Amino acid sequence: MDIFNIKIEFDSDACRANIDKCIEENGKGYVCVVDFNVLTMTQQDPEYRKIVYNSYLNVCDGSTIAAMANIIYRTNYRVYTGPQIFESLVEKKDIKQLLLGNTEETYNKIKNELKNRGIDSSHLMYMPVPFASVDEFDYPTIAEQIKEMNPNVIWVSLGAPKQERFMSRLLPYLDKGLMFGIGAAFNFYVGEIRQPKFHIGALRFIWVDRIIHEPKKQFGRIRLAMKAYPILFMEELRKKRKLKKKQK
């Protein structure tokens, strides 16, 4: 669905089908997990918006995004979060997977969590990347190292907007592999960040725990979102009205 100047797939079944299709066909691409922070940045930076728009798939990881869409279009959309996607795939032993970025300590925690759940982790690999800006990475060399590992799924944890820019630049050098800009999903999986079960309609409250752990960072993001959201809402409402007039 084209909404808020990007594309978002709200149907979790359709998301899973597209992901499975790419993996089964040894395809390549990148998936953006769109939360309120990513959506806000797409409105501030046209180049970044183009990167997100041109992804293989965008999933909705922001309950406020789903809630706005529901108000405008009278739908009943729900989120399909990065942590949900990560958990659904990382436990599949028949899919070779690579954790790219983050730390080896986090990788070992994920392996231990799999072990605690009675799941063998031999399908899971780890590859560090140097601390560098997006322009400084040696993408051909990184791609060659990935090709040697031959993963079908590549979890990229560099933080937004860096991970989306990274994936878009790495993609041309890969032969296969579906990349996910997964953000903090690793931390959710090992229990370092909690997912509250309480929700009101599409609204969930994951951000509460993140504010507690990262108050300065999260309040800065929320402040920017509060400026961008009213504009996005009104633009989308006007777009809906124009479409209705054309259909009459």
C-alpha positions as CSV (number, residue, x, y, z in Angstrom):
1,M,0.0,0.0,0.0
2,D,1.3,3.4,-0.9
3,I,0.8,5.5,2.2
4,F,2.6,8.4,4.0
5,N,4.9,8.8,0.9
6,I,6.3,5.3,1.1
7,K,5.0,1.7,0.6
8,I,4.0,-0.4,3.6
9,E,2.5,-3.9,3.7
10,F,0.2,-4.1,6.7
11,D,-1.0,-7.7,6.0
12,S,1.3,-10.0,8.1
13,D,0.3,-13.0,6.0
14,A,1.3,-11.2,2.8
15,C,4.6,-10.2,4.5
16,R,5.4,-13.8,5.4
17,A,4.4,-15.0,1.9
18,N,6.7,-12.5,0.2
19,I,9.6,-13.3,2.6
20,D,9.2,-17.0,2.1
21,K,9.0,-16.6,-1.7
22,C,12.3,-14.7,-1.8
23,I,14.1,-17.2,0.4
24,E,12.7,-20.2,-1.5
25,E,13.8,-18.7,-4.8
26,N,17.3,-17.8,-3.6
27,G,16.4,-14.2,-4.3
28,K,17.8,-11.0,-2.9
29,G,16.6,-7.7,-1.6
30,Y,16.2,-5.8,1.6
31,V,13.3,-5.4,4.0
32,C,12.8,-2.2,6.0
33,V,11.1,-2.4,9.4
34,V,9.2,0.9,9.5
35,D,8.6,2.4,12.9
36,F,7.8,6.0,13.9
37,N,11.5,6.9,13.7
38,V,12.1,5.5,10.2
39,L,8.8,7.1,8.9
40,T,9.9,10.5,10.4
41,M,13.3,10.3,8.7
42,T,11.8,9.5,5.3
43,Q,9.9,12.8,5.4
44,Q,13.1,14.7,6.3
45,D,15.4,13.2,3.8
46,P,14.2,12.5,0.2
47,E,17.2,10.2,-0.5
48,Y,16.5,8.1,2.5
49,R,12.8,8.0,1.5
50,K,13.7,6.7,-1.9
51,I,15.8,3.9,-0.3
52,V,12.9,2.8,1.9
53,Y,10.4,3.1,-1.0
54,N,12.5,0.9,-3.3
55,S,12.9,-1.9,-0.8
56,Y,11.8,-5.5,-1.5
57,L,9.3,-5.1,1.3
58,N,8.4,-2.6,4.1
59,V,6.6,-3.9,7.2
60,C,4.8,-1.8,9.8
61,D,6.6,-1.8,13.1
62,G,4.9,1.3,14.4
63,S,1.6,1.1,16.2
64,T,1.0,4.8,15.7
65,I,1.5,4.3,12.0
66,A,-1.1,1.6,11.9
67,A,-3.4,3.7,14.1
68,M,-3.2,6.7,11.8
69,A,-3.9,4.5,8.7
70,N,-6.9,3.0,10.5
71,I,-8.4,6.4,11.3
72,I,-7.9,7.6,7.8
73,Y,-9.0,4.5,5.8
74,R,-11.3,2.9,8.4
75,T,-9.2,-0.2,8.4
76,N,-8.1,-2.6,11.1
77,Y,-4.4,-2.8,10.5
78,R,-2.0,-4.2,13.1
79,V,1.8,-4.1,13.4
80,Y,4.1,-6.9,12.2
81,T,7.2,-6.0,14.2
82,G,10.9,-6.7,13.6
83,P,11.1,-8.8,16.8
84,Q,8.2,-10.9,15.5
85,I,9.9,-11.4,12.2
86,F,13.2,-12.2,13.7
87,E,11.8,-14.8,16.1
88,S,9.8,-16.5,13.4
89,L,12.8,-16.9,11.2
90,V,15.8,-17.3,13.4
91,E,14.5,-20.6,14.8
92,K,14.2,-22.2,11.4
93,K,17.1,-24.5,11.2
94,D,16.7,-25.1,7.4
95,I,17.5,-21.5,6.6
96,K,21.1,-20.4,6.7
97,Q,21.2,-17.0,8.4
98,L,23.9,-14.4,9.0
99,L,24.0,-11.8,11.8
100,L,25.7,-8.8,10.4
101,G,26.8,-6.0,12.7
102,N,26.1,-5.6,16.4
103,T,28.5,-7.6,18.7
104,E,29.8,-11.1,19.1
105,E,28.5,-11.0,22.6
106,T,24.9,-10.4,21.3
107,Y,25.4,-13.2,18.8
108,N,26.4,-15.6,21.6
109,K,23.4,-14.5,23.6
110,I,21.1,-15.4,20.7
111,K,22.8,-18.8,20.3
112,N,22.3,-19.4,24.0
113,E,18.7,-18.4,23.8
114,L,18.2,-20.9,20.9
115,K,19.9,-23.6,23.0
116,N,17.6,-22.8,25.9
117,R,14.6,-23.3,23.6
118,G,16.0,-26.6,22.5
119,I,17.0,-25.4,19.0
120,D,20.3,-26.1,17.3
121,S,22.1,-22.9,16.2
122,S,24.4,-24.4,13.5
123,H,22.4,-22.5,10.8
124,L,23.3,-19.2,12.4
125,M,26.5,-17.3,11.6
126,Y,28.0,-14.0,12.6
127,M,30.1,-11.4,10.8
128,P,31.3,-8.1,12.3
129,V,31.6,-5.0,10.3
130,P,34.1,-2.2,10.9
131,F,33.0,1.0,12.6
132,A,32.6,3.3,9.7
133,S,30.3,5.7,7.9
134,V,28.1,4.5,5.1
135,D,30.4,6.0,2.6
136,E,33.5,4.3,4.1
137,F,32.4,0.6,3.9
138,D,34.1,-1.6,1.3
139,Y,30.9,-3.1,-0.1
140,P,32.5,-5.5,-2.7
141,T,34.7,-7.1,0.0
142,I,31.9,-7.4,2.5
143,A,29.8,-9.0,-0.3
144,E,32.5,-11.5,-1.1
145,Q,32.8,-12.5,2.5
146,I,29.0,-13.0,2.7
147,K,29.0,-15.1,-0.5
148,E,31.5,-17.5,1.1
149,M,29.0,-18.0,4.0
150,N,26.1,-18.4,1.5
151,P,23.2,-17.2,3.7
152,N,19.6,-16.9,2.6
153,V,18.8,-14.4,5.3
154,I,21.0,-11.5,6.5
155,W,20.1,-9.7,9.7
156,V,21.6,-6.2,9.5
157,S,21.9,-4.4,12.9
158,L,23.5,-1.0,12.4
159,G,20.6,1.2,13.5
160,A,18.4,3.4,11.3
161,P,19.0,5.2,9.0
162,K,22.5,3.6,8.6
163,Q,21.3,0.1,8.1
164,E,18.9,1.0,5.3
165,R,21.5,3.0,3.5
166,F,24.0,0.1,4.0
167,M,21.6,-2.5,2.6
168,S,20.8,-0.5,-0.5
169,R,24.5,-0.1,-1.3
170,L,25.4,-3.7,-0.5
171,L,22.5,-5.2,-2.6
172,P,24.1,-4.8,-6.1
173,Y,27.1,-6.8,-5.0
174,L,25.2,-9.8,-3.7
175,D,24.1,-12.8,-5.7
176,K,21.4,-13.8,-3.2
177,G,20.2,-13.1,0.4
178,L,17.2,-11.2,1.8
179,M,18.5,-8.5,4.2
180,F,16.5,-7.2,7.1
181,G,17.2,-3.9,8.7
182,I,16.3,-5.2,12.1
183,G,17.4,-2.6,14.6
184,A,16.8,-3.8,18.2
185,A,15.2,-7.1,17.4
186,F,18.2,-9.0,18.7
187,N,17.8,-7.3,22.1
188,F,14.1,-8.1,22.2
189,Y,14.9,-11.8,21.5
190,V,17.3,-12.2,24.3
191,G,15.1,-10.3,26.8
192,E,17.2,-7.2,27.1
193,I,14.1,-5.1,25.9
194,R,10.7,-6.2,26.9
195,Q,7.6,-6.3,24.7
196,P,4.5,-5.3,26.7
197,K,1.4,-7.5,26.1
198,F,-0.9,-4.6,26.8
199,H,-2.4,-2.7,23.8
200,I,-5.3,-0.6,22.8
201,G,-6.4,-1.5,19.3
202,A,-3.4,-1.0,17.0
203,L,-1.5,0.9,19.7
204,R,1.2,-1.0,21.5
205,F,3.6,0.5,24.1
206,I,7.0,-1.0,23.3
207,W,8.4,2.6,23.3
208,V,7.7,2.9,27.1
209,D,10.4,0.3,27.9
210,R,12.8,1.9,25.4
211,I,12.3,5.4,26.9
212,I,13.2,4.0,30.3
213,H,16.5,2.5,28.9
214,E,17.3,5.3,26.3
215,P,15.4,8.4,27.5
216,K,17.5,11.1,25.7
217,K,17.6,9.2,22.4
218,Q,13.9,8.3,22.4
219,F,12.6,11.6,23.5
220,G,14.5,13.3,20.7
221,R,12.9,10.9,18.2
222,I,9.4,11.5,19.7
223,R,9.9,15.2,19.4
224,L,10.6,15.0,15.7
225,A,7.8,12.6,15.1
226,M,5.3,14.9,16.8
227,K,6.3,17.6,14.2
228,A,6.0,15.2,11.2
229,Y,2.9,13.2,12.1
230,P,0.3,15.9,11.8
231,I,1.6,16.9,8.4
232,L,1.6,13.2,7.2
233,F,-1.9,12.7,8.6
234,M,-3.3,15.7,6.7
235,E,-1.5,14.9,3.5
236,E,-2.8,11.3,3.5
237,L,-6.3,12.5,4.3
238,R,-6.2,14.9,1.4
239,K,-5.0,12.1,-0.9
240,K,-7.9,10.0,0.2
241,R,-10.4,12.7,-0.6
242,K,-8.9,13.3,-4.0
243,L,-9.1,9.6,-4.8
244,K,-12.8,9.6,-3.8
245,K,-13.5,12.5,-6.0
246,K,-11.9,10.8,-9.0
247,Q,-13.9,7.6,-8.4
248,K,-17.2,9.6,-8.5
